[in-house]
Amino acid sequence: MPFLIETWDKPDHGAVRQAHRPAHLAYLEKNQSLLLACGAKMDDGGTIPEGSFYIVDVEDRAAAERFIAADPFTQVGVPARMTITRWRLAFLDRRSYL
């Protein structure tokens, strides 16, 4: 079942995020079978990451919690906060699933 995970970066953690980005990307690659979508949330100029957005297809909320807890960004304290919300697919990649 899909869960939407949204994170908000701590202020002034851009250098920490950048230092751990390769490990984060490797983690996403390793877990790509769980990912319906993911990416960084950017400032309006498109240059500064401000958090992340993931839609993961996992068994339950506990699995979504384990997924985000194991992310290298989470492990080094990049997020100031995060939410996990059950999500229902309606449209994806310009396709209707209704």
Jmol script that loads the backbone (N, CA, C; Angstrom):
load data "model"
ATOM      1  N   MET A   1       0.840  -1.173   0.000  1.00  0.00           N
ATOM      2  CA  MET A   1       0.000   0.000   0.000  1.00  0.00           C
ATOM      3  C   MET A   1       0.885   1.237   0.000  1.00  0.00           C
ATOM      4  N   PRO A   2       0.516   2.247  -0.754  1.00  0.00           N
ATOM      5  CA  PRO A   2       1.365   3.433  -0.854  1.00  0.00           C
ATOM      6  C   PRO A   2       1.274   4.351   0.365  1.00  0.00           C
ATOM      7  N   PHE A   3       2.429   4.888   0.726  1.00  0.00           N
ATOM      8  CA  PHE A   3       2.535   5.906   1.764  1.00  0.00           C
ATOM      9  C   PHE A   3       3.334   7.069   1.205  1.00  0.00           C
ATOM     10  N   LEU A   4       2.884   8.268   1.519  1.00  0.00           N
ATOM     11  CA  LEU A   4       3.600   9.486   1.163  1.00  0.00           C
ATOM     12  C   LEU A   4       4.424   9.898   2.369  1.00  0.00           C
ATOM     13  N   ILE A   5       5.710  10.077   2.161  1.00  0.00           N
ATOM     14  CA  ILE A   5       6.610  10.539   3.218  1.00  0.00           C
ATOM     15  C   ILE A   5       7.133  11.905   2.778  1.00  0.00           C
ATOM     16  N   GLU A   6       6.934  12.905   3.618  1.00  0.00           N
ATOM     17  CA  GLU A   6       7.422  14.243   3.324  1.00  0.00           C
ATOM     18  C   GLU A   6       8.343  14.685   4.448  1.00  0.00           C
ATOM     19  N   THR A   7       9.503  15.226   4.072  1.00  0.00           N
ATOM     20  CA  THR A   7      10.452  15.717   5.062  1.00  0.00           C
ATOM     21  C   THR A   7      10.752  17.188   4.809  1.00  0.00           C
ATOM     22  N   TRP A   8      11.111  17.876   5.872  1.00  0.00           N
ATOM     23  CA  TRP A   8      11.537  19.276   5.827  1.00  0.00           C
ATOM     24  C   TRP A   8      12.930  19.343   6.429  1.00  0.00           C
ATOM     25  N   ASP A   9      13.877  19.884   5.668  1.00  0.00           N
ATOM     26  CA  ASP A   9      15.262  19.956   6.139  1.00  0.00           C
ATOM     27  C   ASP A   9      15.418  20.966   7.273  1.00  0.00           C
ATOM     28  N   LYS A  10      16.373  20.668   8.150  1.00  0.00           N
ATOM     29  CA  LYS A  10      16.770  21.641   9.165  1.00  0.00           C
ATOM     30  C   LYS A  10      17.425  22.827   8.455  1.00  0.00           C
ATOM     31  N   PRO A  11      17.195  24.034   8.966  1.00  0.00           N
ATOM     32  CA  PRO A  11      17.891  25.189   8.377  1.00  0.00           C
ATOM     33  C   PRO A  11      19.409  24.995   8.472  1.00  0.00           C
ATOM     34  N   ASP A  12      20.102  25.495   7.498  1.00  0.00           N
ATOM     35  CA  ASP A  12      21.566  25.470   7.484  1.00  0.00           C
ATOM     36  C   ASP A  12      22.149  24.054   7.478  1.00  0.00           C
ATOM     37  N   HIS A  13      21.418  23.088   6.927  1.00  0.00           N
ATOM     38  CA  HIS A  13      21.933  21.724   6.824  1.00  0.00           C
ATOM     39  C   HIS A  13      22.272  21.343   5.379  1.00  0.00           C
ATOM     40  N   GLY A  14      22.398  22.357   4.520  1.00  0.00           N
ATOM     41  CA  GLY A  14      22.722  22.090   3.119  1.00  0.00           C
ATOM     42  C   GLY A  14      24.033  21.354   2.936  1.00  0.00           C
ATOM     43  N   ALA A  15      25.042  21.717   3.726  1.00  0.00           N
ATOM     44  CA  ALA A  15      26.346  21.046   3.608  1.00  0.00           C
ATOM     45  C   ALA A  15      26.262  19.597   4.069  1.00  0.00           C
ATOM     46  N   VAL A  16      25.483  19.338   5.106  1.00  0.00           N
ATOM     47  CA  VAL A  16      25.297  17.962   5.588  1.00  0.00           C
ATOM     48  C   VAL A  16      24.576  17.147   4.522  1.00  0.00           C
ATOM     49  N   ARG A  17      23.526  17.731   3.955  1.00  0.00           N
ATOM     50  CA  ARG A  17      22.772  17.058   2.884  1.00  0.00           C
ATOM     51  C   ARG A  17      23.705  16.727   1.727  1.00  0.00           C
ATOM     52  N   GLN A  18      24.487  17.697   1.298  1.00  0.00           N
ATOM     53  CA  GLN A  18      25.376  17.492   0.147  1.00  0.00           C
ATOM     54  C   GLN A  18      26.432  16.429   0.446  1.00  0.00           C
ATOM     55  N   ALA A  19      26.970  16.424   1.646  1.00  0.00           N
ATOM     56  CA  ALA A  19      28.001  15.453   2.007  1.00  0.00           C
ATOM     57  C   ALA A  19      27.473  14.025   1.992  1.00  0.00           C
ATOM     58  N   HIS A  20      26.196  13.849   2.309  1.00  0.00           N
ATOM     59  CA  HIS A  20      25.622  12.513   2.405  1.00  0.00           C
ATOM     60  C   HIS A  20      24.739  12.153   1.209  1.00  0.00           C
ATOM     61  N   ARG A  21      24.721  13.017   0.220  1.00  0.00           N
ATOM     62  CA  ARG A  21      23.895  12.766  -0.969  1.00  0.00           C
ATOM     63  C   ARG A  21      24.280  11.478  -1.696  1.00  0.00           C
ATOM     64  N   PRO A  22      25.570  11.184  -1.917  1.00  0.00           N
ATOM     65  CA  PRO A  22      25.897   9.916  -2.598  1.00  0.00           C
ATOM     66  C   PRO A  22      25.347   8.688  -1.865  1.00  0.00           C
ATOM     67  N   ALA A  23      25.447   8.662  -0.536  1.00  0.00           N
ATOM     68  CA  ALA A  23      24.910   7.524   0.225  1.00  0.00           C
ATOM     69  C   ALA A  23      23.391   7.484   0.122  1.00  0.00           C
ATOM     70  N   HIS A  24      22.754   8.644   0.151  1.00  0.00           N
ATOM     71  CA  HIS A  24      21.296   8.730   0.016  1.00  0.00           C
ATOM     72  C   HIS A  24      20.857   8.191  -1.344  1.00  0.00           C
ATOM     73  N   LEU A  25      21.531   8.617  -2.411  1.00  0.00           N
ATOM     74  CA  LEU A  25      21.171   8.142  -3.747  1.00  0.00           C
ATOM     75  C   LEU A  25      21.408   6.643  -3.898  1.00  0.00           C
ATOM     76  N   ALA A  26      22.469   6.135  -3.301  1.00  0.00           N
ATOM     77  CA  ALA A  26      22.718   4.686  -3.335  1.00  0.00           C
ATOM     78  C   ALA A  26      21.613   3.938  -2.598  1.00  0.00           C
ATOM     79  N   TYR A  27      21.151   4.507  -1.490  1.00  0.00           N
ATOM     80  CA  TYR A  27      20.047   3.897  -0.730  1.00  0.00           C
ATOM     81  C   TYR A  27      18.775   3.857  -1.584  1.00  0.00           C
ATOM     82  N   LEU A  28      18.479   4.950  -2.274  1.00  0.00           N
ATOM     83  CA  LEU A  28      17.296   4.976  -3.144  1.00  0.00           C
ATOM     84  C   LEU A  28      17.426   3.958  -4.266  1.00  0.00           C
ATOM     85  N   GLU A  29      18.598   3.873  -4.866  1.00  0.00           N
ATOM     86  CA  GLU A  29      18.830   2.903  -5.941  1.00  0.00           C
ATOM     87  C   GLU A  29      18.619   1.477  -5.432  1.00  0.00           C
ATOM     88  N   LYS A  30      19.148   1.193  -4.254  1.00  0.00           N
ATOM     89  CA  LYS A  30      19.012  -0.137  -3.657  1.00  0.00           C
ATOM     90  C   LYS A  30      17.542  -0.476  -3.378  1.00  0.00           C
ATOM     91  N   ASN A  31      16.742   0.535  -3.090  1.00  0.00           N
ATOM     92  CA  ASN A  31      15.343   0.324  -2.721  1.00  0.00           C
ATOM     93  C   ASN A  31      14.359   0.788  -3.792  1.00  0.00           C
ATOM     94  N   GLN A  32      14.821   0.892  -5.028  1.00  0.00           N
ATOM     95  CA  GLN A  32      13.962   1.427  -6.080  1.00  0.00           C
ATOM     96  C   GLN A  32      12.691   0.610  -6.294  1.00  0.00           C
ATOM     97  N   SER A  33      12.687  -0.652  -5.931  1.00  0.00           N
ATOM     98  CA  SER A  33      11.477  -1.463  -6.099  1.00  0.00           C
ATOM     99  C   SER A  33      10.342  -0.990  -5.191  1.00  0.00           C
ATOM    100  N   LEU A  34      10.663  -0.226  -4.149  1.00  0.00           N
ATOM    101  CA  LEU A  34       9.649   0.308  -3.238  1.00  0.00           C
ATOM    102  C   LEU A  34       9.147   1.684  -3.655  1.00  0.00           C
ATOM    103  N   LEU A  35       9.870   2.349  -4.552  1.00  0.00           N
ATOM    104  CA  LEU A  35       9.599   3.746  -4.868  1.00  0.00           C
ATOM    105  C   LEU A  35       8.642   3.898  -6.041  1.00  0.00           C
ATOM    106  N   LEU A  36       7.518   4.556  -5.784  1.00  0.00           N
ATOM    107  CA  LEU A  36       6.638   4.963  -6.870  1.00  0.00           C
ATOM    108  C   LEU A  36       7.082   6.324  -7.403  1.00  0.00           C
ATOM    109  N   ALA A  37       7.588   7.159  -6.498  1.00  0.00           N
ATOM    110  CA  ALA A  37       8.110   8.479  -6.857  1.00  0.00           C
ATOM    111  C   ALA A  37       8.930   8.994  -5.689  1.00  0.00           C
ATOM    112  N   CYS A  38       9.886   9.855  -5.987  1.00  0.00           N
ATOM    113  CA  CYS A  38      10.626  10.537  -4.924  1.00  0.00           C
ATOM    114  C   CYS A  38      11.423  11.672  -5.531  1.00  0.00           C
ATOM    115  N   GLY A  39      11.834  12.588  -4.683  1.00  0.00           N
ATOM    116  CA  GLY A  39      12.669  13.688  -5.140  1.00  0.00           C
ATOM    117  C   GLY A  39      12.787  14.756  -4.080  1.00  0.00           C
ATOM    118  N   ALA A  40      13.704  15.676  -4.333  1.00  0.00           N
ATOM    119  CA  ALA A  40      13.927  16.792  -3.411  1.00  0.00           C
ATOM    120  C   ALA A  40      12.870  17.865  -3.637  1.00  0.00           C
ATOM    121  N   LYS A  41      12.473  18.516  -2.552  1.00  0.00           N
ATOM    122  CA  LYS A  41      11.635  19.710  -2.627  1.00  0.00           C
ATOM    123  C   LYS A  41      12.595  20.899  -2.698  1.00  0.00           C
ATOM    124  N   MET A  42      12.414  21.752  -3.685  1.00  0.00           N
ATOM    125  CA  MET A  42      13.358  22.834  -3.940  1.00  0.00           C
ATOM    126  C   MET A  42      12.739  24.195  -3.646  1.00  0.00           C
ATOM    127  N   ASP A  43      13.604  25.179  -3.405  1.00  0.00           N
ATOM    128  CA  ASP A  43      13.130  26.554  -3.265  1.00  0.00           C
ATOM    129  C   ASP A  43      12.579  27.018  -4.616  1.00  0.00           C
ATOM    130  N   ASP A  44      11.927  28.171  -4.640  1.00  0.00           N
ATOM    131  CA  ASP A  44      11.308  28.653  -5.876  1.00  0.00           C
ATOM    132  C   ASP A  44      12.309  28.866  -7.000  1.00  0.00           C
ATOM    133  N   GLY A  45      13.549  29.132  -6.664  1.00  0.00           N
ATOM    134  CA  GLY A  45      14.580  29.303  -7.683  1.00  0.00           C
ATOM    135  C   GLY A  45      15.098  27.986  -8.235  1.00  0.00           C
ATOM    136  N   GLY A  46      14.735  26.883  -7.586  1.00  0.00           N
ATOM    137  CA  GLY A  46      15.160  25.559  -8.042  1.00  0.00           C
ATOM    138  C   GLY A  46      16.604  25.227  -7.749  1.00  0.00           C
ATOM    139  N   THR A  47      17.216  25.925  -6.786  1.00  0.00           N
ATOM    140  CA  THR A  47      18.629  25.698  -6.520  1.00  0.00           C
ATOM    141  C   THR A  47      18.923  25.165  -5.122  1.00  0.00           C
ATOM    142  N   ILE A  48      18.015  25.355  -4.178  1.00  0.00           N
ATOM    143  CA  ILE A  48      18.286  24.966  -2.796  1.00  0.00           C
ATOM    144  C   ILE A  48      17.284  23.900  -2.352  1.00  0.00           C
ATOM    145  N   PRO A  49      17.761  22.687  -2.026  1.00  0.00           N
ATOM    146  CA  PRO A  49      16.867  21.666  -1.501  1.00  0.00           C
ATOM    147  C   PRO A  49      16.342  22.074  -0.125  1.00  0.00           C
ATOM    148  N   GLU A  50      15.053  21.830   0.087  1.00  0.00           N
ATOM    149  CA  GLU A  50      14.423  22.197   1.361  1.00  0.00           C
ATOM    150  C   GLU A  50      13.805  21.002   2.072  1.00  0.00           C
ATOM    151  N   GLY A  51      13.901  19.838   1.470  1.00  0.00           N
ATOM    152  CA  GLY A  51      13.311  18.629   2.042  1.00  0.00           C
ATOM    153  C   GLY A  51      13.164  17.589   0.952  1.00  0.00           C
ATOM    154  N   SER A  52      12.421  16.550   1.258  1.00  0.00           N
ATOM    155  CA  SER A  52      12.232  15.460   0.301  1.00  0.00           C
ATOM    156  C   SER A  52      10.792  14.985   0.311  1.00  0.00           C
ATOM    157  N   PHE A  53      10.460  14.264  -0.732  1.00  0.00           N
ATOM    158  CA  PHE A  53       9.118  13.746  -0.943  1.00  0.00           C
ATOM    159  C   PHE A  53       9.281  12.337  -1.503  1.00  0.00           C
ATOM    160  N   TYR A  54       8.656  11.373  -0.867  1.00  0.00           N
ATOM    161  CA  TYR A  54       8.736   9.979  -1.313  1.00  0.00           C
ATOM    162  C   TYR A  54       7.329   9.403  -1.354  1.00  0.00           C
ATOM    163  N   ILE A  55       7.031   8.606  -2.346  1.00  0.00           N
ATOM    164  CA  ILE A  55       5.844   7.759  -2.313  1.00  0.00           C
ATOM    165  C   ILE A  55       6.370   6.342  -2.404  1.00  0.00           C
ATOM    166  N   VAL A  56       6.182   5.600  -1.321  1.00  0.00           N
ATOM    167  CA  VAL A  56       6.710   4.241  -1.236  1.00  0.00           C
ATOM    168  C   VAL A  56       5.560   3.242  -1.215  1.00  0.00           C
ATOM    169  N   ASP A  57       5.767   2.116  -1.853  1.00  0.00           N
ATOM    170  CA  ASP A  57       4.775   1.041  -1.865  1.00  0.00           C
ATOM    171  C   ASP A  57       5.280  -0.057  -0.938  1.00  0.00           C
ATOM    172  N   VAL A  58       4.768  -0.049   0.285  1.00  0.00           N
ATOM    173  CA  VAL A  58       5.214  -0.975   1.327  1.00  0.00           C
ATOM    174  C   VAL A  58       3.998  -1.630   1.987  1.00  0.00           C
ATOM    175  N   GLU A  59       4.240  -2.611   2.826  1.00  0.00           N
ATOM    176  CA  GLU A  59       3.161  -3.378   3.450  1.00  0.00           C
ATOM    177  C   GLU A  59       2.297  -2.563   4.408  1.00  0.00           C
ATOM    178  N   ASP A  60       2.935  -1.697   5.209  1.00  0.00           N
ATOM    179  CA  ASP A  60       2.189  -0.981   6.242  1.00  0.00           C
ATOM    180  C   ASP A  60       2.996   0.229   6.717  1.00  0.00           C
ATOM    181  N   ARG A  61       2.412   0.992   7.634  1.00  0.00           N
ATOM    182  CA  ARG A  61       3.071   2.189   8.163  1.00  0.00           C
ATOM    183  C   ARG A  61       4.425   1.853   8.792  1.00  0.00           C
ATOM    184  N   ALA A  62       4.511   0.743   9.490  1.00  0.00           N
ATOM    185  CA  ALA A  62       5.776   0.358  10.129  1.00  0.00           C
ATOM    186  C   ALA A  62       6.876   0.203   9.085  1.00  0.00           C
ATOM    187  N   ALA A  63       6.541  -0.358   7.930  1.00  0.00           N
ATOM    188  CA  ALA A  63       7.535  -0.507   6.861  1.00  0.00           C
ATOM    189  C   ALA A  63       7.940   0.856   6.296  1.00  0.00           C
ATOM    190  N   ALA A  64       6.998   1.778   6.179  1.00  0.00           N
ATOM    191  CA  ALA A  64       7.325   3.142   5.734  1.00  0.00           C
ATOM    192  C   ALA A  64       8.243   3.820   6.743  1.00  0.00           C
ATOM    193  N   GLU A  65       7.972   3.614   8.023  1.00  0.00           N
ATOM    194  CA  GLU A  65       8.826   4.181   9.078  1.00  0.00           C
ATOM    195  C   GLU A  65      10.229   3.598   9.019  1.00  0.00           C
ATOM    196  N   ARG A  66      10.334   2.291   8.779  1.00  0.00           N
ATOM    197  CA  ARG A  66      11.651   1.660   8.658  1.00  0.00           C
ATOM    198  C   ARG A  66      12.403   2.191   7.438  1.00  0.00           C
ATOM    199  N   PHE A  67      11.672   2.371   6.335  1.00  0.00           N
ATOM    200  CA  PHE A  67      12.295   2.887   5.117  1.00  0.00           C
ATOM    201  C   PHE A  67      12.933   4.250   5.367  1.00  0.00           C
ATOM    202  N   ILE A  68      12.184   5.174   5.929  1.00  0.00           N
ATOM    203  CA  ILE A  68      12.719   6.526   6.105  1.00  0.00           C
ATOM    204  C   ILE A  68      13.777   6.563   7.214  1.00  0.00           C
ATOM    205  N   ALA A  69      13.636   5.722   8.216  1.00  0.00           N
ATOM    206  CA  ALA A  69      14.639   5.684   9.293  1.00  0.00           C
ATOM    207  C   ALA A  69      15.991   5.206   8.780  1.00  0.00           C
ATOM    208  N   ALA A  70      15.992   4.346   7.770  1.00  0.00           N
ATOM    209  CA  ALA A  70      17.240   3.806   7.229  1.00  0.00           C
ATOM    210  C   ALA A  70      17.877   4.714   6.175  1.00  0.00           C
ATOM    211  N   ASP A  71      17.167   5.741   5.741  1.00  0.00           N
ATOM    212  CA  ASP A  71      17.714   6.676   4.755  1.00  0.00           C
ATOM    213  C   ASP A  71      18.907   7.407   5.371  1.00  0.00           C
ATOM    214  N   PRO A  72      20.043   7.473   4.667  1.00  0.00           N
ATOM    215  CA  PRO A  72      21.205   8.176   5.209  1.00  0.00           C
ATOM    216  C   PRO A  72      20.923   9.626   5.612  1.00  0.00           C
ATOM    217  N   PHE A  73      20.044  10.322   4.904  1.00  0.00           N
ATOM    218  CA  PHE A  73      19.696  11.684   5.316  1.00  0.00           C
ATOM    219  C   PHE A  73      19.079  11.691   6.714  1.00  0.00           C
ATOM    220  N   THR A  74      18.200  10.754   6.984  1.00  0.00           N
ATOM    221  CA  THR A  74      17.578  10.675   8.309  1.00  0.00           C
ATOM    222  C   THR A  74      18.630  10.321   9.353  1.00  0.00           C
ATOM    223  N   GLN A  75      19.492   9.389   9.035  1.00  0.00           N
ATOM    224  CA  GLN A  75      20.483   8.921  10.000  1.00  0.00           C
ATOM    225  C   GLN A  75      21.473  10.008  10.412  1.00  0.00           C
ATOM    226  N   VAL A  76      21.720  10.992   9.537  1.00  0.00           N
ATOM    227  CA  VAL A  76      22.640  12.079   9.903  1.00  0.00           C
ATOM    228  C   VAL A  76      21.903  13.337  10.348  1.00  0.00           C
ATOM    229  N   GLY A  77      20.569  13.250  10.475  1.00  0.00           N
ATOM    230  CA  GLY A  77      19.811  14.356  11.048  1.00  0.00           C
ATOM    231  C   GLY A  77      19.466  15.495  10.114  1.00  0.00           C
ATOM    232  N   VAL A  78      19.366  15.237   8.817  1.00  0.00           N
ATOM    233  CA  VAL A  78      18.991  16.306   7.892  1.00  0.00           C
ATOM    234  C   VAL A  78      17.553  16.791   8.132  1.00  0.00           C
ATOM    235  N   PRO A  79      16.570  15.895   8.292  1.00  0.00           N
ATOM    236  CA  PRO A  79      15.196  16.391   8.458  1.00  0.00           C
ATOM    237  C   PRO A  79      14.945  17.025   9.832  1.00  0.00           C
ATOM    238  N   ALA A  80      14.277  18.176   9.800  1.00  0.00           N
ATOM    239  CA  ALA A  80      13.799  18.799  11.031  1.00  0.00           C
ATOM    240  C   ALA A  80      12.513  18.111  11.470  1.00  0.00           C
ATOM    241  N   ARG A  81      11.731  17.710  10.469  1.00  0.00           N
ATOM    242  CA  ARG A  81      10.483  16.990  10.754  1.00  0.00           C
ATOM    243  C   ARG A  81      10.077  16.204   9.529  1.00  0.00           C
ATOM    244  N   MET A  82       9.142  15.277   9.733  1.00  0.00           N
ATOM    245  CA  MET A  82       8.627  14.486   8.625  1.00  0.00           C
ATOM    246  C   MET A  82       7.214  14.025   8.945  1.00  0.00           C
ATOM    247  N   THR A  83       6.467  13.725   7.890  1.00  0.00           N
ATOM    248  CA  THR A  83       5.141  13.138   8.039  1.00  0.00           C
ATOM    249  C   THR A  83       5.073  11.885   7.179  1.00  0.00           C
ATOM    250  N   ILE A  84       4.261  10.948   7.621  1.00  0.00           N
ATOM    251  CA  ILE A  84       3.984   9.733   6.857  1.00  0.00           C
ATOM    252  C   ILE A  84       2.470   9.617   6.776  1.00  0.00           C
ATOM    253  N   THR A  85       1.954   9.565   5.543  1.00  0.00           N
ATOM    254  CA  THR A  85       0.516   9.568   5.313  1.00  0.00           C
ATOM    255  C   THR A  85       0.160   8.482   4.317  1.00  0.00           C
ATOM    256  N   ARG A  86      -0.866   7.705   4.644  1.00  0.00           N
ATOM    257  CA  ARG A  86      -1.350   6.714   3.669  1.00  0.00           C
ATOM    258  C   ARG A  86      -1.851   7.466   2.445  1.00  0.00           C
ATOM    259  N   TRP A  87      -1.575   6.938   1.269  1.00  0.00           N
ATOM    260  CA  TRP A  87      -1.867   7.633   0.016  1.00  0.00           C
ATOM    261  C   TRP A  87      -2.655   6.721  -0.908  1.00  0.00           C
ATOM    262  N   ARG A  88      -3.626   7.303  -1.616  1.00  0.00           N
ATOM    263  CA  ARG A  88      -4.399   6.537  -2.601  1.00  0.00           C
ATOM    264  C   ARG A  88      -4.074   7.065  -3.988  1.00  0.00           C
ATOM    265  N   LEU A  89      -3.652   6.184  -4.850  1.00  0.00           N
ATOM    266  CA  LEU A  89      -3.277   6.534  -6.212  1.00  0.00           C
ATOM    267  C   LEU A  89      -4.511   6.893  -7.024  1.00  0.00           C
ATOM    268  N   ALA A  90      -4.480   8.052  -7.653  1.00  0.00           N
ATOM    269  CA  ALA A  90      -5.538   8.466  -8.569  1.00  0.00           C
ATOM    270  C   ALA A  90      -4.947   8.714  -9.964  1.00  0.00           C
ATOM    271  N   PHE A  91      -3.894   9.522 -10.028  1.00  0.00           N
ATOM    272  CA  PHE A  91      -3.198   9.795 -11.285  1.00  0.00           C
ATOM    273  C   PHE A  91      -1.705   9.718 -11.035  1.00  0.00           C
ATOM    274  N   LEU A  92      -0.984   9.167 -12.001  1.00  0.00           N
ATOM    275  CA  LEU A  92       0.476   9.111 -11.923  1.00  0.00           C
ATOM    276  C   LEU A  92       0.999   9.087 -13.355  1.00  0.00           C
ATOM    277  N   ASP A  93       2.012   9.896 -13.590  1.00  0.00           N
ATOM    278  CA  ASP A  93       2.644   9.953 -14.898  1.00  0.00           C
ATOM    279  C   ASP A  93       1.605  10.173 -16.004  1.00  0.00           C
ATOM    280  N   ARG A  94       0.673  11.070 -15.723  1.00  0.00           N
ATOM    281  CA  ARG A  94      -0.393  11.462 -16.663  1.00  0.00           C
ATOM    282  C   ARG A  94      -1.360  10.332 -16.993  1.00  0.00           C
ATOM    283  N   ARG A  95      -1.379   9.298 -16.141  1.00  0.00           N
ATOM    284  CA  ARG A  95      -2.303   8.178 -16.339  1.00  0.00           C
ATOM    285  C   ARG A  95      -3.286   8.115 -15.185  1.00  0.00           C
ATOM    286  N   SER A  96      -4.515   7.797 -15.503  1.00  0.00           N
ATOM    287  CA  SER A  96      -5.549   7.652 -14.482  1.00  0.00           C
ATOM    288  C   SER A  96      -5.576   6.220 -13.972  1.00  0.00           C
ATOM    289  N   TYR A  97      -5.703   6.103 -12.655  1.00  0.00           N
ATOM    290  CA  TYR A  97      -5.844   4.800 -12.007  1.00  0.00           C
ATOM    291  C   TYR A  97      -7.185   4.705 -11.302  1.00  0.00           C
ATOM    292  N   LEU A  98      -8.103   5.597 -11.675  1.00  0.00           N
ATOM    293  CA  LEU A  98      -9.426   5.624 -11.039  1.00  0.00           C
ATOM    294  C   LEU A  98     -10.320   4.528 -11.576  1.00  0.00           C
TER     295      LEU A  98
END
end "model"
wireframe off; spacefill off
backbone 0.3
color backbone group
